[in-house]
Amino acid sequence: MRVFPNDFAAHLASGATTLAWCWRITRGDGARLGFTDHDRPLQFDGTTFEAASGFSASELTSEVGLTVGNQELSGALRSDRLSEDDLNAGRYDNAGIELFRVNWADTTQQLLVRMGTIGEVKRGVTAFTAELRGLAHVLQQERGRIYQPGCDADLGDARCTVVLAGATLTAAGTVTALLDDRTFVASGLTAFTDDWFTRGLVSWTSGPNAARKSEVKRHSLGIEGVRMEIWQDTSRPVAIGDSFSVSAGCDKQFATCRSKFNNGVNFRGCPHMPGNDFVTSYPVAGEGTNTGASFLP
């Protein structure tokens, strides 16, 4: 049962209320932003809630049990603190959000109605829609390790132990030509074989995307030079002359871990796990083994 502070409960029971909605967003980088549907800024709990008349909220729903209750916020990109570049860069992915009901005439009267995280964000030309996921959403996420043939560590992390700072695993390049929004030709990478950086990570060191990262979809050697294709468009267009560093890619397979990184002892998968062929195999007369079974990595 939700308990209202006495003064706030009295205000609600008075029959003439002065109420507003307030949202507080806490991003993964620690930045905190507040917004309200009131026509002037409100301040409480150490946060200034900027007036954002362009916001509108869908119906707030709650479900019985562990079903996730969702809500959507829609708004125009009007705030100086809420930029399209930040949305593109993923700074609001899985950000924490708190929803308050506030007496705008006396902001000491307020109630935290819901907490959750930001889910899918859809962007249009001049507006956005953000999904608000309830706390029960966390209970639907996988926790712990999963038995699988592929490695579940990230290349270079504490469980993997590979040091990416080496000259054979990290290189610096410069964009020399643009083929499309996600594909470019780069200099400085001719010493590496085809696919060496596929599934790797590009870290932009200059240009409008500086300090941002892009995942490599395909690294190949073509007639025009070293071609790099990234999975998603960058938040701002890549330009000729932009510099970057790129780390080697890993396909999470044991053979790659052993041959490419000499790190088989730290492989975090189960390469000898029987697959579907083994499960559906059957004995054959005159043969000393089941067909379809394979235990080689």
Buried (B, 14 or more C-beta within 10 A) or exposed (E): EEEBEEEBEEBBEEEEEEBBBBBBBBBEEEEBBBBBBBEEEBEBBEBEBBBBEBBBBEEBEEEEEEEBBBBBBBBBBEBEEBEBEBBBBBBBBEBBBBBBBBBBEEBEBBBEBBEBBBBEBEEEEEBBBBBBBBEBBEEEEEEEEEEEBBBEBBBBEEEBEBEBEEEEBBBBBBBBEBEEEBBBBBBBBEEBEEBBBBBBBBBBBBBBBEEBBBEBBBBBBEEEBBBBBBEEEBBBEBEEEBBBBBBBBBEBBBEBBBEBBEBBEEBBBBBEEBEEEBEEBEEEEEEEEEEBEEEEB
